[in-house]
Amino acid sequence: MIAQKIQRLLATKATLVYLISEEEERVERLVAAASEKALGNSLPVFTWSCLKGLMRGKDVTETITDPVRALEFFLHTKDAGPLIFKDLHLFLENNPLLIRQLKECARHLRGKAKTIFFVCPYLALPTDLYSIFRIEDVPLPQHEELQRLLYACIEAHSKADALKKSLTNELREKMALAAQGFTSNEAIEAFRGALVNQVAVSAKTVDRVLAEKEALVRRSGVLEFVHADAGAWEIGGLVNLKKWLEERTRAFSPEAAKWGLTPPKGILVMGVSGCGKSLVVKAIAAHWRLPLLRLDMGRLYDGLAGLPEEVMRKAIKTSEAMAPCVLWIDEIEAGIANQQQKAAGGSESRVLAQFLTWMQEKTAAVFVGATANEVEVLPPEILRKGRFDELFFVGLPDKEERKQILTIHMKKRNVDPSKFDMDYLAESTQGFNGAEIEQGVISGVYESMSSNADLSEHTLANALRNIIPLSQTMRERIEKIENWARDRAMKASLHAFDRAN
């Protein structure tokens, strides 16, 4: 927990600590509480900003707005205690005096109870300063802290007594869970907004906080909150994949922990376009009843949300704060460095390294559902065990699977499959993927609607016959994908490579 970590840093007299956080006020509270416990110092901590200079609590100590001079003053002041230094990342570029001053601070403060905490929204240090800094990522508020913030909001409410009386243990847990992923200020705003004009906490109050969470995810720029409302297994076939997922349905429950099991890390689903790879990820979230976040890899590099590495870090941080959840990365090869990009270096290579480290070491219950059309261009590190739990190949559906897919899409459009020769229709769609079968059903229903008649087998068969499947237009490409996956991936279906079906 970050509070204990800061307390330990103070107790061991760490010199320079770089805290990655957008929550300056929260960091001040954490450092002040840790300072009192570690040093027995109940005095307010020092803070510095380029606007107000050096302060202790609300009192201005020195109106020094130059960062080099401010650090020099702190080095020689006799007052003990930590300093919170704000916006260091804004002053470092082309500033050799500040870089030298930081090195001097690291040397002069060694062994003294005068730790300097640099709070910045992202990591921006010159390479030669890494060795003198202790770098810590401040996580977003966790469950217990969110419960305390909720209670504080209720205490400040005009109907505090009535709200506290209605707040059951279950509702308190749900309110805190709904606010996971918020900063402390965002959580306070969400709680206050949900409690406006309320005299009791109810399920609707929780829903209001959840609505704020969706807005938060959208504001991240690269994460999207996806509603996986479809029935979990409204997918034809994929028996092996369904079995693997079904065995892990309780992976995020306390029962799994009792068995010594850690939550699964994720799966990479590769294969033929149009065969339901993205639908599989949506189905996982729906079946496991977990929030589904989609990471837009295209937005990662457009620069609108910031540096790619920083945007990826924020996306990871937000998904971990919302755990347990499913993180959907569609067409991962478009945003993770391929082998050529990796050799060339650059932002793609750094994002790859960041993603690989996180997948290897993550302990948060974030299940990554990644899809890929061209998995062979991905570097081998991303495919090895320890990153993803399994690599599944989704190929063209066999006859029985095509029958299931036809049945699903006919029922969705109020067409009774029992009135059709489903074996004949499934036979006639050999080589079709799921998307092509769906489009054939849609075309048939449109033709029937224009004629003001019920869909007939003849009309549906003609609509399907008019489709030229991808297995014909891209035969060589599909064969290449199948040959690559034959001995490298687990088959999602029972007959993934059997063209006779």
Secondary structure as a PSIPRED ss2 file (coil, helix, strand):
# PSIPRED VFORMAT (PSIPRED V4.0)

   1 M C   1.000  0.000  0.000
   2 I H   0.000  1.000  0.000
   3 A H   0.000  1.000  0.000
   4 Q H   0.000  1.000  0.000
   5 K H   0.000  1.000  0.000
   6 I H   0.000  1.000  0.000
   7 Q H   0.000  1.000  0.000
   8 R H   0.000  1.000  0.000
   9 L H   0.000  1.000  0.000
  10 L H   0.000  1.000  0.000
  11 A H   0.000  1.000  0.000
  12 T C   1.000  0.000  0.000
  13 K C   1.000  0.000  0.000
  14 A C   1.000  0.000  0.000
  15 T C   1.000  0.000  0.000
  16 L E   0.000  0.000  1.000
  17 V E   0.000  0.000  1.000
  18 Y E   0.000  0.000  1.000
  19 L E   0.000  0.000  1.000
  20 I E   0.000  0.000  1.000
  21 S C   1.000  0.000  0.000
  22 E C   1.000  0.000  0.000
  23 E C   1.000  0.000  0.000
  24 E H   0.000  1.000  0.000
  25 E H   0.000  1.000  0.000
  26 R H   0.000  1.000  0.000
  27 V H   0.000  1.000  0.000
  28 E H   0.000  1.000  0.000
  29 R H   0.000  1.000  0.000
  30 L H   0.000  1.000  0.000
  31 V H   0.000  1.000  0.000
  32 A H   0.000  1.000  0.000
  33 A H   0.000  1.000  0.000
  34 A H   0.000  1.000  0.000
  35 S H   0.000  1.000  0.000
  36 E H   0.000  1.000  0.000
  37 K H   0.000  1.000  0.000
  38 A H   0.000  1.000  0.000
  39 L H   0.000  1.000  0.000
  40 G C   1.000  0.000  0.000
  41 N C   1.000  0.000  0.000
  42 S C   1.000  0.000  0.000
  43 L C   1.000  0.000  0.000
  44 P C   1.000  0.000  0.000
  45 V C   1.000  0.000  0.000
  46 F E   0.000  0.000  1.000
  47 T E   0.000  0.000  1.000
  48 W E   0.000  0.000  1.000
  49 S E   0.000  0.000  1.000
  50 C C   1.000  0.000  0.000
  51 L C   1.000  0.000  0.000
  52 K C   1.000  0.000  0.000
  53 G E   0.000  0.000  1.000
  54 L E   0.000  0.000  1.000
  55 M E   0.000  0.000  1.000
  56 R E   0.000  0.000  1.000
  57 G C   1.000  0.000  0.000
  58 K C   1.000  0.000  0.000
  59 D E   0.000  0.000  1.000
  60 V E   0.000  0.000  1.000
  61 T E   0.000  0.000  1.000
  62 E E   0.000  0.000  1.000
  63 T C   1.000  0.000  0.000
  64 I C   1.000  0.000  0.000
  65 T C   1.000  0.000  0.000
  66 D C   1.000  0.000  0.000
  67 P H   0.000  1.000  0.000
  68 V H   0.000  1.000  0.000
  69 R H   0.000  1.000  0.000
  70 A H   0.000  1.000  0.000
  71 L H   0.000  1.000  0.000
  72 E H   0.000  1.000  0.000
  73 F H   0.000  1.000  0.000
  74 F H   0.000  1.000  0.000
  75 L H   0.000  1.000  0.000
  76 H H   0.000  1.000  0.000
  77 T C   1.000  0.000  0.000
  78 K C   1.000  0.000  0.000
  79 D C   1.000  0.000  0.000
  80 A C   1.000  0.000  0.000
  81 G C   1.000  0.000  0.000
  82 P C   1.000  0.000  0.000
  83 L E   0.000  0.000  1.000
  84 I E   0.000  0.000  1.000
  85 F E   0.000  0.000  1.000
  86 K E   0.000  0.000  1.000
  87 D C   1.000  0.000  0.000
  88 L H   0.000  1.000  0.000
  89 H H   0.000  1.000  0.000
  90 L H   0.000  1.000  0.000
  91 F C   1.000  0.000  0.000
  92 L C   1.000  0.000  0.000
  93 E C   1.000  0.000  0.000
  94 N C   1.000  0.000  0.000
  95 N C   1.000  0.000  0.000
  96 P H   0.000  1.000  0.000
  97 L H   0.000  1.000  0.000
  98 L H   0.000  1.000  0.000
  99 I H   0.000  1.000  0.000
 100 R H   0.000  1.000  0.000
 101 Q H   0.000  1.000  0.000
 102 L H   0.000  1.000  0.000
 103 K H   0.000  1.000  0.000
 104 E H   0.000  1.000  0.000
 105 C H   0.000  1.000  0.000
 106 A H   0.000  1.000  0.000
 107 R H   0.000  1.000  0.000
 108 H H   0.000  1.000  0.000
 109 L C   1.000  0.000  0.000
 110 R C   1.000  0.000  0.000
 111 G C   1.000  0.000  0.000
 112 K C   1.000  0.000  0.000
 113 A C   1.000  0.000  0.000
 114 K C   1.000  0.000  0.000
 115 T C   1.000  0.000  0.000
 116 I E   0.000  0.000  1.000
 117 F E   0.000  0.000  1.000
 118 F E   0.000  0.000  1.000
 119 V E   0.000  0.000  1.000
 120 C E   0.000  0.000  1.000
 121 P C   1.000  0.000  0.000
 122 Y C   1.000  0.000  0.000
 123 L C   1.000  0.000  0.000
 124 A C   1.000  0.000  0.000
 125 L C   1.000  0.000  0.000
 126 P C   1.000  0.000  0.000
 127 T H   0.000  1.000  0.000
 128 D H   0.000  1.000  0.000
 129 L H   0.000  1.000  0.000
 130 Y H   0.000  1.000  0.000
 131 S H   0.000  1.000  0.000
 132 I H   0.000  1.000  0.000
 133 F E   0.000  0.000  1.000
 134 R E   0.000  0.000  1.000
 135 I E   0.000  0.000  1.000
 136 E E   0.000  0.000  1.000
 137 D E   0.000  0.000  1.000
 138 V C   1.000  0.000  0.000
 139 P C   1.000  0.000  0.000
 140 L C   1.000  0.000  0.000
 141 P C   1.000  0.000  0.000
 142 Q C   1.000  0.000  0.000
 143 H H   0.000  1.000  0.000
 144 E H   0.000  1.000  0.000
 145 E H   0.000  1.000  0.000
 146 L H   0.000  1.000  0.000
 147 Q H   0.000  1.000  0.000
 148 R H   0.000  1.000  0.000
 149 L H   0.000  1.000  0.000
 150 L H   0.000  1.000  0.000
 151 Y H   0.000  1.000  0.000
 152 A H   0.000  1.000  0.000
 153 C H   0.000  1.000  0.000
 154 I H   0.000  1.000  0.000
 155 E H   0.000  1.000  0.000
 156 A C   1.000  0.000  0.000
 157 H C   1.000  0.000  0.000
 158 S C   1.000  0.000  0.000
 159 K C   1.000  0.000  0.000
 160 A H   0.000  1.000  0.000
 161 D H   0.000  1.000  0.000
 162 A H   0.000  1.000  0.000
 163 L H   0.000  1.000  0.000
 164 K H   0.000  1.000  0.000
 165 K H   0.000  1.000  0.000
 166 S H   0.000  1.000  0.000
 167 L C   1.000  0.000  0.000
 168 T C   1.000  0.000  0.000
 169 N H   0.000  1.000  0.000
 170 E H   0.000  1.000  0.000
 171 L H   0.000  1.000  0.000
 172 R H   0.000  1.000  0.000
 173 E H   0.000  1.000  0.000
 174 K H   0.000  1.000  0.000
 175 M H   0.000  1.000  0.000
 176 A H   0.000  1.000  0.000
 177 L H   0.000  1.000  0.000
 178 A H   0.000  1.000  0.000
 179 A C   1.000  0.000  0.000
 180 Q C   1.000  0.000  0.000
 181 G C   1.000  0.000  0.000
 182 F C   1.000  0.000  0.000
 183 T C   1.000  0.000  0.000
 184 S H   0.000  1.000  0.000
 185 N H   0.000  1.000  0.000
 186 E H   0.000  1.000  0.000
 187 A H   0.000  1.000  0.000
 188 I H   0.000  1.000  0.000
 189 E H   0.000  1.000  0.000
 190 A H   0.000  1.000  0.000
 191 F H   0.000  1.000  0.000
 192 R H   0.000  1.000  0.000
 193 G H   0.000  1.000  0.000
 194 A H   0.000  1.000  0.000
 195 L H   0.000  1.000  0.000
 196 V C   1.000  0.000  0.000
 197 N C   1.000  0.000  0.000
 198 Q C   1.000  0.000  0.000
 199 V C   1.000  0.000  0.000
 200 A C   1.000  0.000  0.000
 201 V C   1.000  0.000  0.000
 202 S C   1.000  0.000  0.000
 203 A H   0.000  1.000  0.000
 204 K H   0.000  1.000  0.000
 205 T H   0.000  1.000  0.000
 206 V H   0.000  1.000  0.000
 207 D H   0.000  1.000  0.000
 208 R H   0.000  1.000  0.000
 209 V H   0.000  1.000  0.000
 210 L H   0.000  1.000  0.000
 211 A H   0.000  1.000  0.000
 212 E H   0.000  1.000  0.000
 213 K H   0.000  1.000  0.000
 214 E H   0.000  1.000  0.000
 215 A H   0.000  1.000  0.000
 216 L H   0.000  1.000  0.000
 217 V H   0.000  1.000  0.000
 218 R H   0.000  1.000  0.000
 219 R H   0.000  1.000  0.000
 220 S C   1.000  0.000  0.000
 221 G C   1.000  0.000  0.000
 222 V C   1.000  0.000  0.000
 223 L E   0.000  0.000  1.000
 224 E E   0.000  0.000  1.000
 225 F E   0.000  0.000  1.000
 226 V E   0.000  0.000  1.000
 227 H C   1.000  0.000  0.000
 228 A C   1.000  0.000  0.000
 229 D C   1.000  0.000  0.000
 230 A C   1.000  0.000  0.000
 231 G C   1.000  0.000  0.000
 232 A C   1.000  0.000  0.000
 233 W C   1.000  0.000  0.000
 234 E C   1.000  0.000  0.000
 235 I C   1.000  0.000  0.000
 236 G C   1.000  0.000  0.000
 237 G C   1.000  0.000  0.000
 238 L C   1.000  0.000  0.000
 239 V H   0.000  1.000  0.000
 240 N H   0.000  1.000  0.000
 241 L H   0.000  1.000  0.000
 242 K H   0.000  1.000  0.000
 243 K H   0.000  1.000  0.000
 244 W H   0.000  1.000  0.000
 245 L H   0.000  1.000  0.000
 246 E H   0.000  1.000  0.000
 247 E H   0.000  1.000  0.000
 248 R C   1.000  0.000  0.000
 249 T C   1.000  0.000  0.000
 250 R C   1.000  0.000  0.000
 251 A C   1.000  0.000  0.000
 252 F C   1.000  0.000  0.000
 253 S C   1.000  0.000  0.000
 254 P H   0.000  1.000  0.000
 255 E H   0.000  1.000  0.000
 256 A H   0.000  1.000  0.000
 257 A H   0.000  1.000  0.000
 258 K H   0.000  1.000  0.000
 259 W C   1.000  0.000  0.000
 260 G C   1.000  0.000  0.000
 261 L C   1.000  0.000  0.000
 262 T C   1.000  0.000  0.000
 263 P C   1.000  0.000  0.000
 264 P C   1.000  0.000  0.000
 265 K C   1.000  0.000  0.000
 266 G E   0.000  0.000  1.000
 267 I E   0.000  0.000  1.000
 268 L E   0.000  0.000  1.000
 269 V E   0.000  0.000  1.000
 270 M E   0.000  0.000  1.000
 271 G E   0.000  0.000  1.000
 272 V C   1.000  0.000  0.000
 273 S C   1.000  0.000  0.000
 274 G C   1.000  0.000  0.000
 275 C C   1.000  0.000  0.000
 276 G C   1.000  0.000  0.000
 277 K H   0.000  1.000  0.000
 278 S H   0.000  1.000  0.000
 279 L H   0.000  1.000  0.000
 280 V H   0.000  1.000  0.000
 281 V H   0.000  1.000  0.000
 282 K H   0.000  1.000  0.000
 283 A H   0.000  1.000  0.000
 284 I H   0.000  1.000  0.000
 285 A H   0.000  1.000  0.000
 286 A H   0.000  1.000  0.000
 287 H H   0.000  1.000  0.000
 288 W H   0.000  1.000  0.000
 289 R C   1.000  0.000  0.000
 290 L C   1.000  0.000  0.000
 291 P C   1.000  0.000  0.000
 292 L E   0.000  0.000  1.000
 293 L E   0.000  0.000  1.000
 294 R E   0.000  0.000  1.000
 295 L E   0.000  0.000  1.000
 296 D C   1.000  0.000  0.000
 297 M H   0.000  1.000  0.000
 298 G H   0.000  1.000  0.000
 299 R H   0.000  1.000  0.000
 300 L H   0.000  1.000  0.000
 301 Y C   1.000  0.000  0.000
 302 D C   1.000  0.000  0.000
 303 G C   1.000  0.000  0.000
 304 L C   1.000  0.000  0.000
 305 A C   1.000  0.000  0.000
 306 G C   1.000  0.000  0.000
 307 L C   1.000  0.000  0.000
 308 P H   0.000  1.000  0.000
 309 E H   0.000  1.000  0.000
 310 E H   0.000  1.000  0.000
 311 V H   0.000  1.000  0.000
 312 M H   0.000  1.000  0.000
 313 R H   0.000  1.000  0.000
 314 K H   0.000  1.000  0.000
 315 A H   0.000  1.000  0.000
 316 I H   0.000  1.000  0.000
 317 K H   0.000  1.000  0.000
 318 T H   0.000  1.000  0.000
 319 S H   0.000  1.000  0.000
 320 E H   0.000  1.000  0.000
 321 A H   0.000  1.000  0.000
 322 M C   1.000  0.000  0.000
 323 A C   1.000  0.000  0.000
 324 P C   1.000  0.000  0.000
 325 C E   0.000  0.000  1.000
 326 V E   0.000  0.000  1.000
 327 L E   0.000  0.000  1.000
 328 W E   0.000  0.000  1.000
 329 I E   0.000  0.000  1.000
 330 D C   1.000  0.000  0.000
 331 E C   1.000  0.000  0.000
 332 I H   0.000  1.000  0.000
 333 E H   0.000  1.000  0.000
 334 A H   0.000  1.000  0.000
 335 G C   1.000  0.000  0.000
 336 I C   1.000  0.000  0.000
 337 A C   1.000  0.000  0.000
 338 N C   1.000  0.000  0.000
 339 Q H   0.000  1.000  0.000
 340 Q H   0.000  1.000  0.000
 341 Q H   0.000  1.000  0.000
 342 K H   0.000  1.000  0.000
 343 A H   0.000  1.000  0.000
 344 A H   0.000  1.000  0.000
 345 G C   1.000  0.000  0.000
 346 G C   1.000  0.000  0.000
 347 S H   0.000  1.000  0.000
 348 E H   0.000  1.000  0.000
 349 S H   0.000  1.000  0.000
 350 R H   0.000  1.000  0.000
 351 V H   0.000  1.000  0.000
 352 L H   0.000  1.000  0.000
 353 A H   0.000  1.000  0.000
 354 Q H   0.000  1.000  0.000
 355 F H   0.000  1.000  0.000
 356 L H   0.000  1.000  0.000
 357 T H   0.000  1.000  0.000
 358 W H   0.000  1.000  0.000
 359 M H   0.000  1.000  0.000
 360 Q H   0.000  1.000  0.000
 361 E H   0.000  1.000  0.000
 362 K C   1.000  0.000  0.000
 363 T C   1.000  0.000  0.000
 364 A C   1.000  0.000  0.000
 365 A C   1.000  0.000  0.000
 366 V E   0.000  0.000  1.000
 367 F E   0.000  0.000  1.000
 368 V E   0.000  0.000  1.000
 369 G E   0.000  0.000  1.000
 370 A E   0.000  0.000  1.000
 371 T E   0.000  0.000  1.000
 372 A E   0.000  0.000  1.000
 373 N C   1.000  0.000  0.000
 374 E C   1.000  0.000  0.000
 375 V H   0.000  1.000  0.000
 376 E H   0.000  1.000  0.000
 377 V H   0.000  1.000  0.000
 378 L C   1.000  0.000  0.000
 379 P C   1.000  0.000  0.000
 380 P H   0.000  1.000  0.000
 381 E H   0.000  1.000  0.000
 382 I H   0.000  1.000  0.000
 383 L C   1.000  0.000  0.000
 384 R C   1.000  0.000  0.000
 385 K E   0.000  0.000  1.000
 386 G C   1.000  0.000  0.000
 387 R C   1.000  0.000  0.000
 388 F E   0.000  0.000  1.000
 389 D C   1.000  0.000  0.000
 390 E E   0.000  0.000  1.000
 391 L E   0.000  0.000  1.000
 392 F E   0.000  0.000  1.000
 393 F E   0.000  0.000  1.000
 394 V E   0.000  0.000  1.000
 395 G C   1.000  0.000  0.000
 396 L C   1.000  0.000  0.000
 397 P C   1.000  0.000  0.000
 398 D C   1.000  0.000  0.000
 399 K H   0.000  1.000  0.000
 400 E H   0.000  1.000  0.000
 401 E H   0.000  1.000  0.000
 402 R H   0.000  1.000  0.000
 403 K H   0.000  1.000  0.000
 404 Q H   0.000  1.000  0.000
 405 I H   0.000  1.000  0.000
 406 L H   0.000  1.000  0.000
 407 T H   0.000  1.000  0.000
 408 I H   0.000  1.000  0.000
 409 H H   0.000  1.000  0.000
 410 M H   0.000  1.000  0.000
 411 K H   0.000  1.000  0.000
 412 K H   0.000  1.000  0.000
 413 R C   1.000  0.000  0.000
 414 N C   1.000  0.000  0.000
 415 V C   1.000  0.000  0.000
 416 D C   1.000  0.000  0.000
 417 P H   0.000  1.000  0.000
 418 S H   0.000  1.000  0.000
 419 K H   0.000  1.000  0.000
 420 F C   1.000  0.000  0.000
 421 D C   1.000  0.000  0.000
 422 M H   0.000  1.000  0.000
 423 D H   0.000  1.000  0.000
 424 Y H   0.000  1.000  0.000
 425 L H   0.000  1.000  0.000
 426 A H   0.000  1.000  0.000
 427 E H   0.000  1.000  0.000
 428 S H   0.000  1.000  0.000
 429 T C   1.000  0.000  0.000
 430 Q C   1.000  0.000  0.000
 431 G C   1.000  0.000  0.000
 432 F C   1.000  0.000  0.000
 433 N C   1.000  0.000  0.000
 434 G H   0.000  1.000  0.000
 435 A H   0.000  1.000  0.000
 436 E H   0.000  1.000  0.000
 437 I H   0.000  1.000  0.000
 438 E H   0.000  1.000  0.000
 439 Q H   0.000  1.000  0.000
 440 G H   0.000  1.000  0.000
 441 V H   0.000  1.000  0.000
 442 I H   0.000  1.000  0.000
 443 S H   0.000  1.000  0.000
 444 G H   0.000  1.000  0.000
 445 V H   0.000  1.000  0.000
 446 Y H   0.000  1.000  0.000
 447 E H   0.000  1.000  0.000
 448 S H   0.000  1.000  0.000
 449 M H   0.000  1.000  0.000
 450 S H   0.000  1.000  0.000
 451 S C   1.000  0.000  0.000
 452 N C   1.000  0.000  0.000
 453 A C   1.000  0.000  0.000
 454 D C   1.000  0.000  0.000
 455 L C   1.000  0.000  0.000
 456 S C   1.000  0.000  0.000
 457 E H   0.000  1.000  0.000
 458 H H   0.000  1.000  0.000
 459 T H   0.000  1.000  0.000
 460 L H   0.000  1.000  0.000
 461 A H   0.000  1.000  0.000
 462 N H   0.000  1.000  0.000
 463 A H   0.000  1.000  0.000
 464 L H   0.000  1.000  0.000
 465 R H   0.000  1.000  0.000
 466 N C   1.000  0.000  0.000
 467 I C   1.000  0.000  0.000
 468 I C   1.000  0.000  0.000
 469 P C   1.000  0.000  0.000
 470 L H   0.000  1.000  0.000
 471 S H   0.000  1.000  0.000
 472 Q H   0.000  1.000  0.000
 473 T H   0.000  1.000  0.000
 474 M C   1.000  0.000  0.000
 475 R H   0.000  1.000  0.000
 476 E H   0.000  1.000  0.000
 477 R H   0.000  1.000  0.000
 478 I H   0.000  1.000  0.000
 479 E H   0.000  1.000  0.000
 480 K H   0.000  1.000  0.000
 481 I H   0.000  1.000  0.000
 482 E H   0.000  1.000  0.000
 483 N H   0.000  1.000  0.000
 484 W H   0.000  1.000  0.000
 485 A H   0.000  1.000  0.000
 486 R C   1.000  0.000  0.000
 487 D C   1.000  0.000  0.000
 488 R C   1.000  0.000  0.000
 489 A C   1.000  0.000  0.000
 490 M E   0.000  0.000  1.000
 491 K E   0.000  0.000  1.000
 492 A C   1.000  0.000  0.000
 493 S C   1.000  0.000  0.000
 494 L C   1.000  0.000  0.000
 495 H C   1.000  0.000  0.000
 496 A C   1.000  0.000  0.000
 497 F C   1.000  0.000  0.000
 498 D C   1.000  0.000  0.000
 499 R C   1.000  0.000  0.000
 500 A C   1.000  0.000  0.000
 501 N C   1.000  0.000  0.000
